Amino acid sequence: MFEDIKNLSFEESLAELETIIKKMESGDVKLSQSVEFYERGIALKNHCEDILKDAKLKIEKIQLKPMSNDGQEFETVPFDVK
């Protein structure tokens, strides 16, 4: 019924999650289908979180670093989100 989540991009996962939410909020879904949608929604949410976590680890910021000879150079450091 559903495409394998591992093959979905972040945008595809998010779009499907939004569609599921709209269907469930409409109230026109049987209980058994609501349970399936809920389980799929949780899996999609987790997949999106994993993709974002991986992206965060890849992001670096560029900053100026003072050099010992009174000059400056650039270096990359991990992006720190607080």
C-alpha positions as a Markdown table, in Angstrom:
| # | Residue | x | y | z |
|---|---|---|---|---|
| 1 | Met | 0.0 | 0.0 | 0.0 |
| 2 | Phe | 2.7 | 2.5 | 1.0 |
| 3 | Glu | 6.1 | 3.1 | -0.6 |
| 4 | Asp | 9.2 | 2.0 | 1.4 |
| 5 | Ile | 10.1 | 5.0 | 3.6 |
| 6 | Lys | 13.8 | 4.5 | 3.1 |
| 7 | Asn | 13.4 | 5.5 | -0.5 |
| 8 | Leu | 11.7 | 8.8 | 0.2 |
| 9 | Ser | 13.4 | 12.1 | 0.3 |
| 10 | Phe | 12.8 | 14.5 | 3.2 |
| 11 | Glu | 10.4 | 16.5 | 1.1 |
| 12 | Glu | 8.4 | 13.5 | -0.1 |
| 13 | Ser | 8.2 | 12.2 | 3.5 |
| 14 | Leu | 7.0 | 15.5 | 4.8 |
| 15 | Ala | 4.4 | 15.8 | 2.0 |
| 16 | Glu | 3.1 | 12.4 | 2.7 |
| 17 | Leu | 2.9 | 13.1 | 6.5 |
| 18 | Glu | 0.9 | 16.3 | 5.8 |
| 19 | Thr | -1.5 | 14.3 | 3.6 |
| 20 | Ile | -2.0 | 11.7 | 6.3 |
| 21 | Ile | -2.6 | 14.4 | 8.9 |
| 22 | Lys | -5.3 | 16.1 | 6.7 |
| 23 | Lys | -7.0 | 12.7 | 6.0 |
| 24 | Met | -7.1 | 11.9 | 9.7 |
| 25 | Glu | -8.3 | 15.4 | 10.7 |
| 26 | Ser | -11.1 | 15.1 | 8.2 |
| 27 | Gly | -12.8 | 12.4 | 10.3 |
| 28 | Asp | -13.7 | 10.4 | 7.2 |
| 29 | Val | -11.3 | 7.6 | 8.0 |
| 30 | Lys | -12.2 | 4.2 | 9.5 |
| 31 | Leu | -10.6 | 3.3 | 12.8 |
| 32 | Ser | -8.4 | 0.5 | 11.2 |
| 33 | Gln | -7.2 | 2.9 | 8.6 |
| 34 | Ser | -6.5 | 5.6 | 11.2 |
| 35 | Val | -4.3 | 3.1 | 13.1 |
| 36 | Glu | -2.4 | 2.4 | 9.8 |
| 37 | Phe | -2.0 | 6.1 | 9.1 |
| 38 | Tyr | -0.8 | 6.8 | 12.7 |
| 39 | Glu | 1.9 | 4.1 | 12.4 |
| 40 | Arg | 2.9 | 5.4 | 9.0 |
| 41 | Gly | 3.0 | 8.9 | 10.3 |
| 42 | Ile | 5.3 | 8.0 | 13.2 |
| 43 | Ala | 7.6 | 6.2 | 10.8 |
| 44 | Leu | 7.6 | 9.2 | 8.4 |
| 45 | Lys | 8.3 | 11.6 | 11.3 |
| 46 | Asn | 11.2 | 9.4 | 12.5 |
| 47 | His | 12.6 | 9.3 | 8.9 |
| 48 | Cys | 12.4 | 13.1 | 8.6 |
| 49 | Glu | 14.2 | 13.5 | 12.0 |
| 50 | Asp | 17.0 | 11.1 | 10.9 |
| 51 | Ile | 17.5 | 13.0 | 7.6 |
| 52 | Leu | 17.7 | 16.3 | 9.5 |
| 53 | Lys | 20.1 | 14.8 | 12.0 |
| 54 | Asp | 22.4 | 13.6 | 9.2 |
| 55 | Ala | 22.2 | 17.0 | 7.5 |
| 56 | Lys | 23.1 | 18.8 | 10.8 |
| 57 | Leu | 26.2 | 16.6 | 11.1 |
| 58 | Lys | 27.3 | 17.6 | 7.6 |
| 59 | Ile | 26.8 | 21.3 | 8.1 |
| 60 | Glu | 29.8 | 23.4 | 8.9 |
| 61 | Lys | 30.3 | 27.0 | 9.5 |
| 62 | Ile | 33.2 | 29.1 | 8.3 |
| 63 | Gln | 34.8 | 31.4 | 10.8 |
| 64 | Leu | 37.9 | 33.7 | 11.0 |
| 65 | Lys | 40.7 | 32.3 | 13.1 |
| 66 | Pro | 43.5 | 34.5 | 14.3 |
| 67 | Met | 47.0 | 33.4 | 13.2 |
| 68 | Ser | 50.1 | 33.8 | 15.3 |
| 69 | Asn | 51.6 | 36.3 | 12.8 |
| 70 | Asp | 48.7 | 38.8 | 13.4 |
| 71 | Gly | 46.9 | 37.7 | 10.3 |
| 72 | Gln | 43.7 | 35.8 | 9.9 |
| 73 | Glu | 42.8 | 32.6 | 8.2 |
| 74 | Phe | 39.5 | 30.8 | 7.6 |
| 75 | Glu | 38.7 | 27.4 | 9.1 |
| 76 | Thr | 35.6 | 25.3 | 9.1 |
| 77 | Val | 34.1 | 24.1 | 12.4 |
| 78 | Pro | 31.0 | 22.0 | 13.1 |
| 79 | Phe | 27.8 | 24.0 | 13.1 |
| 80 | Asp | 26.6 | 24.3 | 16.7 |
| 81 | Val | 22.8 | 24.7 | 17.0 |
| 82 | Lys | 21.6 | 25.8 | 20.4 |
